[in-house]
């Protein structure tokens, strides 16, 4: 029951239900009747009609023992029975088969036509000249062309590169007029893993959702991508003039820890105060509905375009029109309509204010203040590691979104959430205090529990106390997070019992696996260690990727890796190919070029994790039957099946299904950094 290797579900609706079914497996890898109510109560088709208790009662009527194991067919029968009863509650007469069709619609999910029109305008503006997409653009916002175009994954991949240039090596995107199902699947896998790598939350979005272009999910992802693009400059590194918003070094630290939208609010209030506006703005919705704040903001930023009638008019719609005319004279892109201002659309108002900031931030060019901002230490290596751990934490699906690791972990709560994901049951929540935390000793208590759990997991924490985390010791925080991430990786690999037989995994196991994979294809490259300088040209990792899936690497695009430029090309390609395959990785090309030991280990472990979850036939290489071809277009699977389904949504190097069996155990032979302060 715990293994579904080789299961092929071709019907999209059935596949989504099958994925849901697999997600309910308990620590034993089984699904019992008792596991159904908590999950079914959250399903859109049922949540509005039944409570968890009612679902439990209905299931008891047909099953005497709630601990009975069930198969997929029984799960489907129970689900359709509940749907039928939900319909009866509504007084409808639809049969269960009608619900099969309804599940693929968005009847339960409304989408904002204004947001859709705004995002379409953004896409038309930024991608209108793209060599591949220009034949499909501009998109008409009045149609569903946006969703049709999103189905092959190219548009979303290109949009990610607009938001954070260089995230995806476009050589890895499958771009043909007509893509086969496998090529679409690869593009969407590349898109989702790359979206995570720029900070999007994609926990509830799967490749099948994008293949089907479910409007609410596609728009939600596009919204996140555009938001990241528009807020990219709202930090001291990109805009040192922001230091004008604070008075001293302590406030600078606080500013560095704020989410970009919070920085935008602070910037807006800074100018409103100068303009004489009395009410503080705390959101981009109700606080800006009347348009007064916008009128004051634009008047102080661009007085040459100001119109006295904007504030004099009593009609909110008329005022909103005048505000947008003022913004257009400042060359701001129009992300919203007067109606969106009046209705308080948070996403579109945020986009509007971000555009105003980008166009004219009105901040001082005082060299003394800017030099103060530039004096803030910016260790490149520390900055890279912080980025990696921040993205990894956010990919786990914790309830707290991390904007700045060094600031956000200081109250201990985020670390407790991560520990609970990585080692379920290890946190005593009764002894934890949830933010906001006013009393400093509560933060210390949270961090003391973090350290206790770390020691229980055999982390190296010499002379470390909770107060060290509260004080924001960067060296300690990074070392702790590295051990946490590494423990997670090794536990995920250990939990693939059919390969490890439950034994502890070590760095040496990962190293040997990679070398054996390459050797099995007849190649001679080997990795001596994760510090091996020969890895800097990237060839070895391309050989590993080709060994686990021959069709994924286009060798015509690979350079010899002799110069820095060639190494950069290979490293960028490696990361995109790994994500396209299904690996969730957060390293940068520079980490490969400089052979960053930690990041090299995470890359190798992620490839190994993906490979070991494939059907047994695919976990071996067949150099004679499936040679690595230079053709970028995927060839048929070596076993003749549609691997897009076999691969499933199992790529994330996170803690979803695989960590259900995790227990605090010692990981042997760990080359763990010793934290001795």
C-alpha positions in Angstrom: 0.0 0.0 0.0 2.9 2.4 0.8 4.4 2.1 -2.7 2.8 3.3 -5.9 5.8 2.9 -8.2 4.6 2.4 -11.7 1.0 3.7 -11.1 -0.2 5.6 -14.2 -3.2 7.9 -13.8 -4.0 9.4 -17.2 -7.2 11.3 -16.4 -6.3 14.7 -15.0 -9.1 14.8 -12.4 -8.3 11.3 -11.2 -4.7 12.2 -11.1 -5.4 15.2 -8.8 -7.4 12.9 -6.5 -4.7 10.3 -6.5 -2.2 13.0 -5.5 -4.5 14.0 -2.7 -4.8 10.4 -1.6 -1.0 10.0 -1.5 -0.7 13.1 0.6 -2.8 11.5 3.4 -0.3 8.7 4.1 0.5 8.4 7.7 3.9 7.5 9.3 3.5 3.9 8.3 3.0 4.9 4.7 -0.6 3.8 4.8 -4.0 5.5 4.5 -6.6 4.6 7.0 -10.2 5.7 7.3 -9.2 7.8 10.3 -6.8 9.9 8.0 -9.7 11.0 5.7 -11.8 13.5 7.7 -9.1 16.1 8.5 -8.1 16.4 4.8 -11.6 16.0 3.3 -12.9 18.8 5.6 -10.5 21.2 3.8 -11.5 20.3 0.3 -13.4 23.0 -1.4 -16.2 20.7 -2.6 -16.9 19.6 1.0 -15.7 22.3 3.4 -18.8 24.5 3.0 -21.2 21.7 3.7 -19.6 19.5 6.3 -17.5 19.8 9.4 -14.8 17.3 10.2 -17.0 15.7 12.8 -19.9 15.3 10.3 -17.5 13.7 7.8 -16.3 11.3 10.5 -19.9 10.3 11.3 -20.7 9.7 7.7 -17.6 7.5 7.2 -18.4 5.5 10.4 -21.8 4.6 8.9 -20.0 2.6 6.1 -16.9 1.5 8.1 -17.0 -0.1 11.5 -13.3 0.3 12.2 -11.7 3.7 11.6 -8.2 2.1 11.6 -9.0 0.0 8.5 -6.6 0.6 5.7 -8.2 1.8 2.4 -7.2 1.7 -1.2 -7.6 4.4 -3.8 -10.8 3.0 -5.1 -12.4 3.1 -1.6 -11.1 6.6 -1.1 -12.8 7.7 -4.4 -16.0 6.0 -3.4 -16.1 7.8 0.0 -15.3 11.1 -1.7 -18.0 10.8 -4.3 -20.5 9.7 -1.6 -19.8 12.8 0.4 -20.1 14.9 -2.7 -23.5 13.4 -3.4 -24.6 14.2 0.1 -23.3 17.7 -0.2 -25.4 18.1 -3.3 -28.5 16.7 -1.5 -28.0 19.3 1.2 -28.2 22.0 -1.5 -31.4 20.4 -2.8 -29.7 19.7 -6.2 -30.2 16.7 -8.3 -26.8 16.5 -9.9 -25.3 13.0 -10.1 -21.8 12.4 -8.8 -20.5 12.3 -12.4 -21.5 15.9 -12.7 -19.2 16.7 -9.9 -16.4 15.0 -11.8 -16.7 17.8 -14.3 -17.3 20.5 -11.7 -14.0 19.8 -9.9 -12.0 21.1 -12.9 -13.9 24.4 -13.0 -13.5 27.5 -10.9 -17.0 27.7 -9.6 -15.7 27.8 -6.1 -12.9 30.2 -6.9 -13.7 33.7 -8.1 -11.1 35.7 -10.0 -10.8 39.4 -10.2 -11.3 40.6 -13.8 -9.5 43.9 -12.8 -6.5 42.0 -11.6 -6.5 39.8 -14.7 -6.6 42.9 -16.9 -3.8 44.5 -15.0 -1.5 41.5 -15.1 -2.2 41.1 -18.9 -1.2 44.7 -19.4 2.0 44.0 -17.4 2.8 40.9 -19.5 2.1 42.7 -22.8 4.4 45.6 -21.7 7.3 43.5 -20.5 7.2 40.5 -22.8 5.8 42.1 -26.0 9.1 42.0 -27.7 10.2 38.5 -26.6 11.4 36.6 -29.6 9.2 33.5 -28.9 6.1 35.1 -27.3 5.7 38.2 -29.5 3.7 36.2 -32.0 1.1 35.5 -29.2 1.1 39.0 -27.8 -0.6 41.3 -27.0 -3.1 39.3 -25.1 -6.7 40.6 -25.0 -7.7 40.9 -21.3 -11.4 40.4 -22.2 -10.7 36.8 -23.2 -9.2 33.7 -21.6 -6.1 33.8 -23.9 -3.9 34.4 -20.8 -4.7 31.0 -19.4 -4.5 29.3 -22.8 -1.0 30.8 -23.3 0.0 29.8 -19.8 -0.7 26.1 -20.5 2.7 25.3 -22.0 4.7 27.0 -19.2 6.8 29.2 -21.5 5.0 32.5 -20.5 5.4 31.8 -16.8 9.1 31.0 -17.1 9.7 34.1 -19.1 7.8 36.2 -16.5 10.0 34.9 -13.7 13.1 36.0 -15.7 11.5 39.5 -16.0 11.0 39.6 -12.3 14.4 38.4 -11.3 16.7 38.4 -14.4 18.9 35.3 -14.8 16.8 33.0 -12.6 16.1 30.6 -15.5 18.5 29.7 -18.2 16.2 30.1 -21.2 18.1 27.4 -23.0 16.4 25.0 -20.6 12.9 26.1 -21.6 11.1 23.9 -24.1 10.0 26.3 -26.8 8.2 24.9 -29.7 4.9 25.9 -31.3 3.4 22.6 -30.1 4.7 20.9 -27.0 4.0 17.3 -26.1 2.7 16.5 -22.6 6.2 15.7 -21.2 7.7 19.0 -22.5 4.8 20.9 -20.9 5.3 19.1 -17.7 9.0 19.9 -17.7 8.3 23.6 -18.3 5.9 23.8 -15.4 8.2 21.9 -13.1 11.0 24.3 -14.1 8.5 27.2 -13.5 7.4 26.1 -10.0 10.9 25.3 -8.7 12.2 28.6 -10.1 9.2 30.5 -8.5 10.2 29.0 -5.2 13.8 30.2 -5.8 12.7 33.8 -6.1 10.5 33.7 -3.0 7.0 32.7 -4.3 4.9 30.5 -2.1 3.8 27.5 -4.3 2.9 24.9 -1.6 -0.6 24.5 -2.9 0.1 24.7 -6.6 1.1 21.6 -8.7 2.2 21.1 -12.2 -1.2 19.7 -13.2 -2.8 22.9 -12.0 -0.7 24.8 -14.4 -1.1 22.3 -17.3 -4.9 22.8 -16.9 -4.3 26.5 -16.4 -6.7 26.8 -13.4 -7.4 30.5 -13.4 -7.3 31.3 -9.7 -4.0 29.4 -9.3 -2.4 30.8 -12.4 -3.4 34.4 -11.5 -2.2 33.8 -7.9 1.2 32.7 -9.2 1.4 35.6 -11.7 0.5 38.0 -8.9 3.3 36.8 -6.7 5.9 37.0 -9.6 4.8 40.6 -10.5 4.8 41.6 -6.9 8.4 40.4 -6.5 9.4 42.4 -9.6 7.7 45.6 -8.4 9.2 45.4 -4.9 12.7 44.4 -5.9 14.2 47.8 -5.2 12.6 48.3 -1.8 15.8 47.5 0.2 18.8 49.4 1.3 21.1 47.5 -1.0 19.3 48.5 -4.1 18.0 51.9 -2.8 20.4 53.2 -0.1 18.4 56.5 -0.1 15.8 54.6 2.0 18.1 55.3 5.0 16.3 58.7 5.1 13.3 56.9 6.5 15.1 56.2 9.8 17.0 58.2 12.4 19.7 55.9 13.8 21.6 52.6 13.3 19.1 50.7 15.4 16.3 51.8 13.1 18.4 50.8 10.1 18.5 47.2 11.4 14.7 47.3 11.9 14.3 48.6 8.3 16.5 45.8 7.0 14.2 43.2 8.6 11.0 44.6 7.2 9.0 43.0 4.4 9.2 45.0 1.1 5.5 46.0 1.4 6.1 47.2 4.9 9.0 49.3 3.7 6.7 50.7 1.0 4.1 51.7 3.6 6.8 53.4 5.7 8.0 55.3 2.6 4.4 56.4 1.8 3.8 57.5 5.4 7.1 59.4 5.4 6.0 61.5 2.5 2.4 61.9 3.7 3.7 63.3 7.0 5.8 65.8 5.1 2.7 66.7 3.1 0.6 67.3 6.2 -1.6 64.2 5.9 -2.6 63.3 9.4 -3.8 59.6 9.2 -1.2 56.9 9.0 -1.6 54.3 6.2 -1.5 50.7 7.5 -2.7 48.9 4.4 -3.2 49.1 0.6 -7.0 48.6 0.9 -9.4 50.4 3.2 -6.9 53.2 4.1 -6.6 54.4 0.5 -10.2 53.9 -0.7 -11.1 57.6 -0.5 -8.1 58.6 -2.6 -7.0 61.4 -0.2 -3.7 59.7 0.7 -2.9 59.3 -3.0 -3.7 62.9 -3.7 -1.3 64.1 -0.9 1.4 61.6 -1.9 1.4 62.6 -5.6 1.3 66.3 -4.8 4.4 66.1 -2.7 6.3 63.9 -5.1 5.3 65.7 -8.3 3.9 69.2 -7.5 4.3 70.3 -11.1 1.5 68.0 -12.1 -0.8 68.6 -9.2 -4.4 69.7 -9.6 -6.2 71.5 -6.7 -9.5 69.9 -7.8 -8.2 66.5 -6.8 -8.7 67.2 -3.1 -11.6 69.6 -3.6 -13.8 67.1 -5.3 -16.2 65.2 -3.1 -16.9 62.4 -5.6 -14.5 59.5 -4.9 -14.7 58.2 -8.4 -13.8 61.6 -9.9 -11.0 62.0 -7.4 -9.7 58.5 -8.3 -9.7 59.5 -12.0 -7.7 62.7 -11.3 -5.2 60.7 -9.2 -4.6 58.3 -12.1 -4.2 61.2 -14.6 -1.7 62.7 -12.2 0.2 59.4 -12.1 0.2 59.1 -15.9 1.8 62.5 -16.2 4.6 61.1 -14.0 4.9 58.2 -16.6 3.6 55.6 -14.1 2.2 52.4 -15.6 -1.5 52.0 -15.0 -2.0 49.0 -12.8 -5.5 49.9 -11.6 -8.7 51.7 -12.5 -10.7 54.3 -10.4 -13.0 51.5 -9.5 -10.0 49.5 -8.0 -9.1 52.4 -5.8 -12.6 52.8 -4.5 -13.0 49.1 -3.9 -9.7 48.9 -2.2 -8.1 46.1 -4.3 -4.9 45.4 -2.2 -2.9 43.8 -4.9 -3.5 46.5 -7.5 -3.0 49.3 -5.0 0.3 47.8 -3.9 1.3 47.6 -7.6 0.3 51.2 -8.1 2.3 52.6 -5.1 5.3 50.4 -6.1 5.2 52.0 -9.6 5.1 55.5 -8.1 8.1 54.6 -5.9 10.0 53.2 -8.9 9.2 56.3 -11.0 9.9 59.0 -8.3 10.8 58.0 -4.7 11.4 61.6 -3.6 14.2 60.6 -1.3 17.2 62.6 -0.5 20.5 62.2 -2.4 22.3 63.4 0.8 25.7 61.7 0.3 26.3 61.6 4.1 23.2 59.5 4.7 23.8 57.3 1.6 27.3 56.6 2.7 26.0 55.6 6.1 23.7 53.1 4.4 26.6 51.8 2.2 28.7 51.2 5.3 26.4 48.5 6.4 28.5 45.3 6.2 27.5 43.1 3.3 29.5 39.8 3.4 28.8 38.2 0.0 29.1 34.7 1.3 26.8 35.4 4.3 24.3 37.1 2.1 24.2 34.1 -0.3 23.7 31.6 2.5 21.0 33.8 4.1 19.2 33.8 0.8 19.4 30.1 0.4 18.1 29.3 3.9 15.4 32.0 3.6 14.1 30.4 0.4 14.3 26.9 1.8 12.4 27.8 4.9 9.6 29.5 2.8 9.4 26.4 0.6 8.5 24.3 3.6 5.1 25.8 3.8 5.4 27.2 7.3 2.8 29.7 8.4 5.4 32.5 8.9 6.9 34.0 5.7 10.6 34.9 6.2 11.8 38.2 4.7 15.2 38.4 6.5 16.6 35.3 8.2 18.8 37.2 10.7 15.9 39.3 12.0 13.0 36.9 11.6 14.5 34.0 13.6 15.4 36.1 16.6 12.1 35.4 18.5 12.6 31.6 18.0 9.1 31.0 16.5 10.2 30.5 12.9 12.9 28.1 14.0 10.3 26.1 16.0 8.0 26.0 12.9 10.9 24.7 10.8 11.9 22.1 13.4 8.3 20.9 13.6 8.3 20.4 9.8 11.7 18.7 9.8 11.2 16.6 12.9 7.4 16.3 13.5 6.4 16.2 17.2 9.7 17.5 18.4 8.3 20.9 19.5 6.4 21.4 22.7 4.0 24.1 21.6 2.6 24.6 25.1 6.0 26.0 26.1 6.2 28.3 23.0 5.1 31.9 22.6 3.7 33.0 19.3 4.5 36.5 17.9 4.1 39.3 18.5 6.2 38.8 21.6 6.6 41.9 23.8 8.5 40.3 26.7 12.1 39.6 25.9 12.4 36.5 28.1 9.7 34.8 26.1 11.9 35.1 23.0 14.7 33.5 25.0 12.4 30.7 26.1 11.5 30.0 22.5 15.2 30.0 21.4 16.2 27.8 24.4 13.7 25.2 23.2 15.2 25.5 19.7 18.7 24.8 21.1 17.4 21.8 23.2 15.8 20.2 20.2 18.9 20.8 18.1 21.0 19.0 20.7 18.5 16.2 20.8 18.9 15.9 17.0 22.7 15.7 17.6 23.5 19.0 16.1 26.9 20.5 17.1 26.0 23.3 19.5 29.0 23.9 21.7 28.5 26.7 24.3 25.3 27.9 22.6 22.3 29.3 24.4 19.0 30.6 23.2 20.0 34.2 24.0 22.7 33.9 21.2 19.9 33.5 18.7 17.9 36.4 20.3 21.0 38.6 19.9 21.1 37.8 16.2 24.5 36.1 16.1 24.8 35.6 12.3 27.5 33.0 12.4 25.6 30.9 14.9 22.2 31.3 13.0 23.8 30.2 9.7 25.5 27.2 11.2 22.3 26.1 13.0 20.3 26.5 9.8 22.8 24.5 7.8 22.7 21.6 10.2 18.9 21.8 10.1 18.8 21.8 6.3 21.3 19.0 6.1 19.4 16.9 8.7 16.3 17.4 6.6 18.0 16.2 3.4 19.5 13.1 5.0 16.2 12.2 6.7 14.4 12.5 3.4 16.8 10.2 1.7 16.7 7.8 4.7 12.9 7.7 4.5 13.1 6.2 1.0 13.2 2.8 2.7 13.3 0.7 -0.5 16.8 2.2 -1.1 18.2 2.8 2.4 16.4 0.1 4.3 15.9 2.7 7.0 19.7 3.1 7.6 21.1 6.5 8.4 22.3 8.5 5.3 25.7 10.2 5.3 27.6 12.6 3.1 29.7 9.7 1.9 26.5 7.9 0.7 25.5 10.9 -1.4 29.1 11.2 -2.8 29.3 7.5 -3.7 25.8 7.6 -5.3 26.8 10.5 -7.6 30.1 8.8 -8.6 28.4 5.5 -9.2 25.7 7.1 -11.3 28.2 8.7 -13.6 30.4 5.6 -13.7 27.3 3.5 -14.8 27.0 5.5 -18.0 30.6 4.7 -19.0 32.0 8.1 -18.2 35.1 8.5 -16.2 34.5 11.8 -14.2 34.6 11.4 -10.4 34.1 13.7 -7.5 36.7 13.4 -4.8 34.7 15.4 -2.2 32.2 18.2 -2.1 35.2 20.6 -2.1 36.7 19.1 -5.3 37.8 22.2 -7.3 37.4 20.3 -10.6 33.6 20.6 -10.0 33.8 24.3 -10.8 33.4 23.7 -14.6 30.0 22.0 -14.0 30.7 19.0 -16.3 30.3 16.4 -13.5 26.9 17.6 -12.5 25.7 17.7 -16.1 26.9 14.1 -16.3 25.0 13.2 -13.1 21.8 14.8 -14.5 22.2 13.0 -17.8 22.7 9.8 -15.9 19.4 10.0 -14.0 17.5 11.2 -17.1 19.4 11.1 -20.4 17.0 13.4 -22.3 17.2 16.3 -19.9 20.7 17.6 -20.9 21.3 19.1 -24.3 25.0 18.6 -24.7 25.2 21.0 -27.7 24.7 23.8 -25.1 27.5 22.6 -22.7 30.8 24.4 -22.8 34.2 23.0 -21.8 34.1 25.2 -18.7 37.6 26.5 -19.1 37.0 30.3 -18.7 34.9 32.0 -16.0 32.4 32.9 -18.7 32.1 29.2 -19.8 31.8 28.1 -16.1 29.0 30.6 -15.6 27.1 29.3 -18.6 27.4 25.7 -17.4 26.5 26.5 -13.8 23.4 28.5 -14.9 22.3 25.6 -17.1 22.9 23.0 -14.4 20.5 24.8 -12.0 17.8 25.2 -14.6 18.1 21.6 -15.8 17.9 20.3 -12.2 14.8 22.4 -11.5 13.3 21.3 -14.9 13.9 17.7 -13.9 12.1 18.2 -10.6 14.8 19.2 -8.0 14.1 22.0 -5.6 17.4 23.8 -5.3 18.3 27.3 -4.0 22.0 27.7 -4.9 23.4 30.3 -7.3 25.7 29.7 -10.3 28.5 31.3 -8.2 28.2 28.5 -5.6 29.1 25.9 -8.3 31.8 28.1 -9.8 33.4 28.6 -6.4 32.7 25.1 -5.2 30.7 26.1 -2.1 30.8 22.8 -0.2 27.4 23.2 1.5 25.6 24.2 -1.7 27.3 21.4 -3.7 26.0 18.9 -1.2 22.5 20.2 -1.4 22.5 20.1 -5.2 23.8 16.5 -5.2 21.4 15.4 -2.5 18.4 16.9 -4.4 19.3 15.2 -7.6 19.7 11.9 -5.7 16.4 12.4 -3.9 14.6 12.9 -7.2 16.3 10.0 -8.9 15.6 7.5 -6.1 11.9 8.3 -6.2 11.6 7.2 -9.8 10.4 3.7 -10.8 13.1 1.0 -10.2 13.6 0.6 -13.9 14.6 4.2 -14.2 16.9 4.2 -11.2 19.4 2.3 -13.3 21.2 3.7 -16.3 20.9 2.0 -19.7 23.8 3.5 -21.7 23.1 1.1 -24.6 19.3 1.6 -24.7 19.1 5.3 -23.9 22.2 7.3 -24.7 22.4 10.9 -23.7 21.4 12.6 -26.8 22.2 16.2 -27.8 18.6 16.8 -28.8 17.0 19.3 -26.4 13.5 17.8 -27.0 12.7 15.0 -24.6 12.6 11.6 -26.1 10.3 8.8 -25.0 11.0 7.3 -21.6 13.4 4.4 -21.3 10.6 2.2 -20.1 8.0 3.5 -22.6 5.7 5.1 -20.0 4.6 8.7 -19.5 7.0 9.7 -16.8 5.3 13.0 -16.3 2.8 11.2 -14.2 5.2 8.8 -12.7 7.3 11.7 -11.5 4.3 13.4 -9.9 4.8 16.2 -7.5 7.6 14.5 -5.6 10.4 16.9 -6.5 10.5 19.2 -3.5 13.4 18.8 -1.2 11.0 19.7 1.6 9.2 17.8 4.3 5.8 16.9 2.9 5.2 13.1 2.6 8.7 11.9 3.0 9.4 13.2 6.5 6.3 11.5 8.0 8.7 8.8 9.4 11.2 11.2 10.8 12.3 10.7 14.3 15.1 12.5 16.2 18.1 10.2 15.6 21.8 10.7 15.3 23.2 11.2 11.8 26.6 9.6 11.8 29.7 10.7 10.1 28.5 14.2 9.7 31.1 16.8 8.7 29.1 19.2 10.8 30.4 22.7 11.6 31.2 23.1 15.3 29.6 26.2 16.8 31.9 27.2 19.6 31.4 30.7 20.7 
